[in-house]
Amino acid sequence: MLEYALKMTRNWGKPDGQYGVYVGLWPGETSLPYLFGGDARLPEHYTNAIAPSTRFNTPEVIESHQWRQDFCSGTRFTPIRLPSRGCHPSSRRSPAASR
């Protein structure tokens, strides 16, 4: 994946940048652990919508976040900040926000 990501990246850090990989699942802090066999949430989160704690200190959750940090830092194939344009949810503005 790294090899292809580097080949696809153009103009890193520039407004017209094209990036080979964007490691961003929604929401990342709770989605990434699934790829590592973990879950940041307790069963109560899914049944009651609230729980007394989370599992953010489990090895799978820590490993998933460490992987993302290691994968994205030190390479130039993913944006430092999200682009201000495109189809990422954070780039969409409500009509009220544009007035």
C-alpha positions, 0 to 999 in steps of 0.5 A, a space after each residue: 500500500 505504501 508503494 502505491 500511495 507514494 506513486 499516487 501523491 502529487 503536490 503534497 501540502 499544496 492546495 491542489 495536492 492529490 494524496 495516495 491514501 487518506 486513513 480516515 474512518 468515521 469516527 476514527 477513534 472508534 472505527 480503527 480498532 475494528 481493523 485490529 480485532 478490538 472495539 473501543 466501546 462496551 456492549 452497553 454503548 450499543 444497547 443503552 447508548 451510554 456506558 460507564 466507561 470505554 475500552 480505549 486502553 485495550 491493546 487493540 485500540 492502542 495498536 490501531 491508533 499507533 499504526 495510524 500514527 506510524 503510517 501517516 507520520 514521516 511519509 508524504 502521501 496523506 494530508 497533514 490537514 484535511 483538504 477544505 474541498 472535496 467530499 469529506 464530511 468536514 468540508 460540507 457546509 450547511 446553507 446557514 453557515 454560508 450566510 
